[in-house]
Amino acid sequence: MNSLLDRYSNSKSWQTIVMFVLGFWLSGSLVLDAVILPSLYGTGMMSKGDFATMGYVVFGIFNRVELFCAALAIVGVLVLRYYHHLSDRQDRLSLVLSGVLFAIALIYTYILTPQMSGLGMQLDLFTPTPNTMPPTMMAMQMGYWGLEVVKLFAGATLLRWLYSNAVASNR
C-alpha cells in the first residue's frame, strides 16, 4: 500500500514541478517580449552601438534559464509518462510538445542569439554605426518571433493539459 501511495504522490509532485516551471518560463518570456523589448525599442537603445553586447548578455542569461526550464519540463513529462499520468493522446503529444520546447531553447541559445549578436556588433571603431537593421537581422527577428509564438502555444497547451489533469484528479 505504501508503494502505491509513494508512486501517486511522486507523480503529483512532478506534475506540480512541471506546471510551476512552465508557468515561470512562459511568464518570463511574456515579460521579456511584451515589456522589456518594447521599452528598449521605445527608448532608442536598439540604435546604440553597444546594444548587441548588452543584448547578448541579457539574452544569454535568459536562454540558459530557458534551457534549464525546458530540460526540467521534458524530464517531468517523461516521469509523468512513466507513471501513465496523462491520457494516451496527451501522453504522446506532451512528449512531442516538450521536445519542441527543448529544441526551441537550444535554437535560441546556440544559433539565434550568437548570430544576432554577431550581426549587431560593431567591429570597426572608426566607422559610424548604421541606424538601419541588416536584412539578415530582420529575417532572424522574424524567425525569433515565429519560434516565440510556437513556444507560447506549445507551453500553454502543455500547461493546460497538466492543470486540467490535476483538477480532475483532485475531484
N, C-alpha and C positions, 0 to 999 in steps of 0.2 A: 504494500500500500504506500509506503514511503517513497519508493522509486517512482510510482505513478504521480504522486504529488510533486516530487522534485522535477520530474520531466515537464509537468504542466507549468509549474512556476518558472522554470528556466526558460521555456518558450515565451511566457508572458513578459519576462524581463527583457528578452531580446526584442520582442515586439515594441516594448516601450523605448528601448535604446534606439532602434531604427526610426521610430516616429520622432523622437527628440532630435536625432541627427539630421533627418530630412527637414524638419521644421527650422532648425538652426541654419542649415545650409541654404535653403530656399529663401528664408527671410534675409539672410546676409546678402544673397545675390540681388534680391529686390532692393535693398538699401543701397547697394553699390550701383545698381543700374538706374534706379529711379531718383536717388538723392545725390550721391557723390558725383557721378559722371555729369549729370546736367549742371550741377553747380560749378564744376571745373570748366565746362564749356561756357557757361554764363559769365564767369569772371575773366575769361580770356587766357586762362592758364595753358590751354591747348596750343596756343600760338607761341609760347615761350620756347626758347632753345633747349632748356634743360628739362622740359616736361617728359621726354622719353625716359630719362634716367629715373625721375620720380615715379612715373607710371610703371616702370619695370619693378621697382622696389615694392610699390603698393600691390600691384597685381601678382608679383612673385610670391609675396606672403599670402595673399588671398588664395592663390592657386594651390599652394601647399596645404592650406586648410581644406580646400575643396577636395584634394586628393585623399586626405585623411577621412573626411566625411564620406566620400564615395567608397573607400575601402571598408569603412565600418558598415555602410549600407549594404554592400554586396555580401559581406560576411554574415550580417544579420539575416539577410534574405536566404542565404544558404542554410543557416541554422534553422530558420522557420520552415524551410523546405524539408529539412531532415525530420522535423517534428510533425510534418504534414499539418501545418497550422492554417494553411490557406486552402481554398478550393482548388480543384485540379487546373482549371483555366488560369486562375490568378497565380497559382504555383509556378507554372511555366512562364507566364508573361512577367511576373515580378522579377524573375531571374534575368529575363531579357532587358527589362527596364533598368534594373540596377547595373547591368553590364553596359548599357548605353550611357548611363550617368558616369560610370567609371571611365569609359572611353572619352567622353567629353572633357572630363577633368584632366585626363592625360593630354588631350589635344591642346587645351588651354595652357597647361604647364610647360610642355616641351615643344610645341610648334607655334601657336599663335602669339603668345606673349614675347618670346625671344625674337621672333621675326618682326613683329610690330615695333618693338623697342629698337631693334637694329635699323629699321627703316626710318625711324624718327630721330635717331641720334645724329648730332652734328659733329662730324669728324674733322672738318676743316674749320679752324677758329677764325680764319680771315675772310671767309665768305659769309654774307648775311643769310640768316635762316629764312626760307621762303614761307609766306603766310598760307600757302595752299597745301593741301594734303596730297601726297603722291597717289596716282591711280591704284597702285598695288595695295597701298594702305587702305584705300576706300573699299577695295574688294575684301580685304581681311576684316575690316569693320563689319561689312555685311555678313561675312561668314561667322563672326563672333555673335552678332545679334540673332542669326539663324540658329546657331547652336544654343544660344541662351533661351530661345523660345522652346526648342526641343527639350532642354534640361528642365525648364519650369513645368512643361506639360508632363514629362515622364516622372519627375519628382512629385508633382501634385497628384498624379494618378496613383502612384505607389503609396503615398501618404494617405490618400482617401481610402484605398483598399485596406490598409492596416488599421486605420481608425474605425472603419465600419466593422471590421472583423473583431476589433477589441470591444466595441459597443455590443455587438451581437453575442460575444462570448460572456459578457458580464450579466446578461439577462437571465 
